[in-house]
């Protein structure tokens, strides 16, 4: 699948496309406060680089467990992850993966 087609589909689904100086080889895709970085992945086109998480500053805060609590963390910043936020993150991931495969949800 061509990366251009994937990006067009992602953009049409309401995701914002952005570049970041810290990740020059990747394209950031954002929606509803969540972010993923995409890189070329061979014959399947674009793939997700690393974690998907909450957009925090100029990067992402992955969902982690700290002291028995689920939180989004980026550097010194920490945001408590509510059940609604975790559900929204799961929905973001599922929608993005579907769009990358060509099966929008």
C-alpha positions as CSV (number, residue, x, y, z in Angstrom):
1,X,0.0,0.0,0.0
2,X,1.3,3.4,-0.9
3,X,2.1,5.8,2.1
4,X,0.4,8.6,0.2
5,X,-2.8,6.7,0.0
6,X,-2.6,5.9,3.7
7,X,-2.0,9.5,4.7
8,X,-4.8,10.7,2.5
9,X,-7.2,8.2,4.2
10,X,-5.9,9.2,7.7
11,X,-6.4,12.9,6.9
12,X,-9.9,12.3,5.5
13,X,-10.8,10.5,8.7
14,X,-10.1,13.7,10.7
15,X,-6.5,13.1,11.9
16,X,-4.1,16.1,11.9
17,X,-0.7,15.4,10.2
18,X,2.3,17.1,11.7
19,X,6.1,17.0,11.5
20,X,8.3,17.1,14.6
21,X,11.9,18.2,14.7
22,X,12.7,15.5,17.3
23,X,11.4,12.8,14.9
24,X,12.6,13.9,11.4
25,X,11.9,10.6,9.7
26,X,8.4,10.3,11.1
27,X,5.0,11.9,10.5
28,X,2.9,12.6,13.6
29,X,-0.8,11.9,13.4
30,X,-3.0,13.5,16.0
31,X,-6.7,13.3,17.0
32,X,-8.6,14.1,20.1
33,X,-5.4,14.7,22.2
34,X,-3.7,11.4,21.2
35,X,-0.7,10.9,18.9
36,X,1.2,8.3,17.0
37,X,4.3,8.6,14.8
38,X,4.3,6.8,11.5
39,X,7.4,5.7,9.5
40,X,7.7,3.9,6.1
41,X,7.5,0.2,6.8
42,X,8.2,-1.6,3.6
43,X,5.6,-3.3,1.4
44,X,2.7,-2.6,3.9
45,X,3.4,1.1,3.7
46,X,3.4,3.2,6.9
47,X,3.7,1.6,10.3
48,X,3.4,2.9,13.8
49,X,6.8,3.8,15.4
50,X,6.9,2.7,19.1
51,X,4.1,3.7,21.4
52,X,0.8,5.5,20.8
53,X,-0.1,7.9,23.6
54,X,-1.4,11.2,24.8
55,X,-0.1,14.3,23.0
56,X,2.1,16.1,25.6
57,X,4.3,19.0,24.7
58,X,6.2,18.3,21.5
59,X,6.0,14.5,21.9
60,X,3.8,11.7,23.3
61,X,3.2,10.5,26.8
62,X,2.8,6.7,26.7
63,X,0.3,5.0,29.1
64,X,2.3,3.4,31.9
65,X,1.6,2.1,35.4
66,X,3.2,4.0,38.3
67,X,2.5,3.1,41.9
68,X,-0.5,1.0,40.9
69,X,-2.0,3.8,38.9
70,X,-2.3,4.2,35.1
71,X,-0.8,7.5,33.9
72,X,0.5,9.2,30.8
73,X,4.0,10.4,31.3
74,X,6.3,12.7,29.3
75,X,9.5,13.8,31.0
76,X,8.4,15.3,34.4
77,X,4.8,15.8,33.3
78,X,2.3,13.1,34.4
79,X,-1.5,12.9,33.7
80,X,-3.8,10.5,35.6
81,X,-5.4,8.2,33.0
82,X,-9.1,8.0,33.6
83,X,-11.1,5.0,32.2
84,X,-12.5,7.4,29.5
85,X,-9.0,8.4,28.5
86,X,-7.9,4.8,28.2
87,X,-10.9,4.0,26.2
88,X,-10.3,7.0,23.9
89,X,-6.6,5.8,23.5
90,X,-7.8,2.3,22.5
91,X,-10.3,3.8,20.0
92,X,-7.5,6.0,18.5
93,X,-5.2,3.0,18.1
94,X,-7.9,0.8,16.6
95,X,-9.0,3.5,14.1
96,X,-5.5,4.3,13.1
97,X,-4.5,0.7,12.6
98,X,-7.7,0.1,10.5
99,X,-6.9,3.1,8.3
100,X,-3.3,1.9,7.8
101,X,-4.6,-1.5,6.7
102,X,-7.2,0.0,4.5
103,X,-10.1,-1.1,6.7
104,X,-11.5,2.0,8.3
105,X,-13.8,1.3,11.2
